[in-house]
């Protein structure tokens, strides 16, 4: 695995199956996590919420997901071991086999990261023993992948390749693109280790292709890193650094500390080869610090070797010897003869138990056949003499069945009564939740500007507003500073699309509306208004680049229309975050599009981000539209395809002979017909104004 200190990344596949848990307990957890995001939620708070769940099976599923996504990637392996053991015990108590398999898989991943390969293999084999009972190809392939990774680490490449190829076959049969990508990546590792660079690159690029087909960047880091290392072995150091740096950006985005340590060590190894003493020490020391913090012995061993080579290249023999000793000590603690014996013994035990189970099943089948033959012989011998006894026994059996049926009917009546009571309780809870959300809708509606007020200033206008759920993540905004600015005052009109929809989106829409109102009070330029809005959102949600903060935000289109008319025309300003404005000039046959600034408000956008201000001149009869993406993204039509912005443009051009009120009616009729019996996918907001 180690070659000049560098470290290739294989993919341990973590979760067996994504699960949508439709229960009131899960709704409570999601609501708790939404509230926590506004105050930099803590992992312990989320864990406490899971522990408080009344349904143990739901608790097992949520705890598994929590360990995968919140703790394992951060390198807290001691906590992973503790929580996974707890999850395993609870699953065993419930006889929840998939929970047992998932817990063993988590333990195997944690042991692997800690460098305890015999225990990792033992845990993966236990998980495989459970999951083979369900004959689910995707889950069995996951465990083949993880078992193969242990043999790869211990340089048993033939066994590793055997398990990876079995995993690839199952994933292809099941059509699992992401798992196919994972397995191609791992097969590439075998070819890299055996110095077959051409086959290795073919496998890595197949892995990358599968990921990009499903638009999943979460696992690209491993494959990009491995491609870079092949180029490093080929002495194409520029290409090597380019690919590994791409991987490092993704690892830092995902806060995967184990991967960050690997990749910084790999970059350090490249600089060692190039005798770049400044960079090789800097990257290797950062890698070693992280590896020690997360107690990943294989990462520590690999980086100690890189540091030894770096100091040797500088002529510093004392430090080179010191780090080489650390490398040898750490390596020997991971790869010793006893560990290898334990690994082989674990698979032998697994194979032996599997063979014994097959032998036992065959013997049970033979015993059952012999008993059946003996029973038939006995029936032949005693048939005539026992016919009356059979009739009598049948009468007793029929009477007993009658009594059992009566008892079952009574129990069924009791259970039906209990089910009916539970149904009424659930129905009452659903009603309370729905009433609460309906009340939230009234609050949200009260915060939106009155249509009558907007049409007082802009008579030829419409607002088409169709929330996906009861409450909406889209909102519209209007205000006028004519009273303050006199003849140079502006009317401000905006269409905003917040992260999410339903209850989470509604929270964001109320915050966004309040902060937009504040921003308009502080500045006249639309670009400056969006800059202040961006700062206000990030401050309210405590967003920064250095903390585990919320990444929620919004896209918005904002136009400021001057009250002052000149020769049947008026001036306007337009600024936006990811949303365009469409203008159809009077008598025109095409749409003039004002491009947005390609940044969102809040989320990953930097606090001091600037937004373009477009100065516009509009004349009587011109029409403009601002909108969210909900209308164009709706699926429907005869083939169930997305409407698209192209069709929306064609539709708006075809409606220009109508008044704005009639345009709104036609747009509503069109989207209803297009959607048909399909679900509305997102909130819909469109604002149209004719000068």
Secondary structure, 3 states (H helix, E strand, C coil): CEECCEECCCCCCCCCCCCCCCCHHHHHHHHHHHHHHCCCCCHHHHHHHHHCCCCHHHHHHHHHHHHHHHHHHHCCHHHHHHHHHHHHHHHHHHCCHHHHHHHHHHHHHHHHHHCCHHHHHHHHHHHHHHHCCCCCHHHHHHHHHHHHHHHHHCCCHHHHHHHHHHHHHHHHHHCCHHHHHHHHHHHHHHHHHCCCHHHHHHHHHHHHHHHHHCCCCCCHHHHHHHHHHHHHHCCCHHHHHHHHHHHHHHHHHCCCHHHHHHHHHHHHHHHHHCCCHHHHHHHHHHHHHHHHHCCCHHHHHHHHHHHHHHHHHHCCHHHHHHHHHHHHHHHHHHCCHHHHHHHHHHHHHHHHHHHHHHHHHHHHHHHHHHHHHHHHHHHHHHCCCCHHHHHHHHHHHHHHHHHHHHHHHHHHHHHHHHHHHHHHHHHHHHHHHHHHHHHHHHHHHHHCCCHHHHHHHCCCEEEEEECCCCCCCEEEEEEECHHHHHHHCEEEEEEEEECCCHHHHHHHHHHHHHHHHHHHHHCCCHHHHHHHHHHHHHHHCCCCCCCCCCCCEEEEEEEEEEEEECCCEEEEEEEEEECCEEEECCCCCCCEEECCECCCEECCCCCCCCCCCEEEEEECCCEEEEECCCCCCCEECCCCEECHHHHHHHHHHHCCCCCHHHHHHHHHHHHHHHHCCCCCCCCEEEEEEEC
